[in-house]
């Protein structure tokens, strides 16, 4: 769907970014693919961008100045066409701006630029949110990449040798996820071993959401010592998710998160929603690297 833009780095690494959602759909180093295939039997996406909300909205809508606007899970940017602003052999910049279709859900002027740059064994993103309007812009941004599990041989099992290594020891509890994807104040334990989450498909009945995480780096480590490293800049919340039967693992970084169950306030009052002043810009970054 839409155009697909191929990038190539000096070491022969390649990536492909779709104009649909500005979504990276391939990242190859050597002969191996490191982004999830998008197999619809499990999950039909690869690495979507989430905007202007992350997660579910109470009653499937957001409220602005007392009026309700329908809002789907993770917003609408992942399902809309972006325009190519600039491109080189190893980079591309894509843009989404407001229009009649977005204003039905989100009555704000905005500009969302996603710049992707491929480097040897790495794929970097800089995302700029701009507010060309005359009132504060409430927004949340998220990145939701998934990676093949296993990606370095071995098995997708409790003893398969895979883990998520955090930069710092995180709190071993996460909010439970309730009906419709809303967060609950009750918590679930997370089977962390210090700063490491040993991976077992059976533990994933829902996502583990690390609100206000200490870490800015997560590493998806394999049994041979290889790792997919994700470094997030100005994304305070992290998440780890898969489906028990799906051969992928998603490492996520968010500026905001789903509504708490029972929330009935304005979008600007939503927990962790950012407010961007008129004429201002905000920048967020993600660096993916292959190690080992």
Secondary structure, 3 states (H helix, E strand, C coil): CCCEEEEECCCCCEEEEECECCCEEEEEECCEECCCCCCCCCCCCCEEEEECCCCCCHHHEEEECCEEEECCCCECHHHCECEEEEEECCEEEEEEECCHHHHCCCCCCCEEEEEEEEECCEEEEEEEEECCCCCCEEECCEEEEEEECCCCCCCCCCCCCCEEEECCCCCCEEEEECHHHCEEEEEEECCCECCEEECCHHHCCCCEEECCCCCCEEEEECCCCCEEEEEEECCCEEEEECCCCCCEEEEEEECCCCCECCCCCCHHHCCCCEEECCCCEEEEEEEEEEEC
